[in-house]
């Protein structure tokens, strides 16, 4: 591959990751997988530039995710409660935000 082709491939890969962040309902792990694909490509074709890659691309995608990624999904915790009837006793899932609000 020529330097121009390598640069064009990295640009396309970068655009793809940015578009995933902007337009898709994906989890961060999907973004991380795409970044790792870019990293592997860079390691294969430009190993002397891997440090530069790490300084530019991962922080850029993290900033984009923080600014444009999907809103934070509710986190759940399991709490155990004892109720007088047996069918519903045991673990009940509550939103973490509701638990914190009750404190």
C-alpha positions as CSV (number, residue, x, y, z in Angstrom):
1,X,0.0,0.0,0.0
2,X,1.2,3.5,-0.7
3,X,1.3,6.2,1.9
4,X,-1.7,7.9,0.2
5,X,-3.7,4.6,0.3
6,X,-2.9,4.1,4.0
7,X,-3.9,7.7,4.9
8,X,-7.1,7.3,2.9
9,X,-7.9,4.0,4.7
10,X,-7.3,5.5,8.1
11,X,-9.5,8.5,7.1
12,X,-12.4,6.2,6.1
13,X,-12.0,4.1,9.2
14,X,-12.1,7.3,11.3
15,X,-15.2,8.5,9.5
16,X,-16.9,5.2,10.1
17,X,-16.2,5.4,13.9
18,X,-17.4,9.0,14.0
19,X,-20.6,8.1,12.1
20,X,-21.3,5.2,14.5
21,X,-21.1,7.7,17.4
22,X,-23.3,10.3,15.6
23,X,-25.9,8.1,14.0
24,X,-26.1,4.7,15.5
25,X,-27.5,3.4,18.8
26,X,-24.3,1.5,19.8
27,X,-22.6,0.7,23.0
28,X,-19.1,2.0,23.7
29,X,-17.8,-1.5,23.3
30,X,-18.7,-1.3,19.6
31,X,-16.7,1.9,19.3
32,X,-13.8,0.3,21.1
33,X,-13.8,-2.6,18.6
34,X,-13.7,-0.2,15.7
35,X,-10.8,1.7,17.3
36,X,-9.0,-1.6,17.8
37,X,-9.4,-2.4,14.1
38,X,-7.9,1.0,13.3
39,X,-5.1,0.4,15.8
40,X,-4.3,-3.0,14.2
41,X,-4.3,-1.5,10.7
42,X,-1.9,1.2,11.9
43,X,0.3,-1.4,13.7
44,X,0.5,-3.4,10.5
45,X,1.2,-0.5,8.0
46,X,2.7,2.3,10.1
47,X,4.2,0.7,13.3
48,X,6.5,3.7,13.8
49,X,3.4,6.0,14.0
50,X,1.4,3.9,16.6
51,X,2.3,6.3,19.4
52,X,1.0,9.2,17.3
53,X,-2.2,7.2,16.6
54,X,-2.7,6.7,20.3
55,X,-2.4,10.5,20.9
56,X,-4.9,11.4,18.2
57,X,-7.6,8.9,17.6
58,X,-8.8,7.4,20.9
59,X,-9.0,10.7,22.8
60,X,-10.9,12.2,19.8
61,X,-13.4,9.4,19.8
62,X,-13.9,9.6,23.5
63,X,-14.7,13.3,23.3
64,X,-17.1,12.7,20.4
65,X,-18.8,9.9,22.5
66,X,-19.1,12.2,25.5
67,X,-20.6,15.0,23.4
68,X,-22.7,13.1,20.9
69,X,-23.0,9.5,22.1
70,X,-26.3,8.1,23.2
71,X,-27.7,9.4,26.5
72,X,-26.6,7.5,29.6
73,X,-28.7,4.4,30.0
74,X,-30.2,3.8,33.4
75,X,-28.0,1.5,35.5
76,X,-29.7,-1.1,37.6
77,X,-28.8,-2.7,40.9
78,X,-30.3,-5.7,42.6
79,X,-31.7,-5.3,46.0
80,X,-33.2,-8.0,48.2
81,X,-36.5,-7.4,50.0
82,X,-38.7,-9.7,52.0
83,X,-42.4,-9.4,51.2
84,X,-45.3,-11.1,52.9
85,X,-46.1,-13.2,49.8
86,X,-43.8,-15.7,48.5
87,X,-44.2,-15.2,44.7
88,X,-42.6,-11.8,44.6
89,X,-40.2,-12.0,47.5
90,X,-36.5,-12.1,46.7
91,X,-34.5,-9.9,44.4
92,X,-36.2,-6.8,42.9
93,X,-34.5,-4.7,40.3
94,X,-34.6,-1.0,41.0
95,X,-33.1,1.9,39.1
96,X,-30.0,3.1,40.7
97,X,-31.2,6.7,40.4
98,X,-34.4,5.8,42.4
99,X,-32.3,4.3,45.1
100,X,-30.0,7.3,45.3
101,X,-33.0,9.6,45.4
102,X,-34.5,7.7,48.3
103,X,-31.3,8.2,50.5
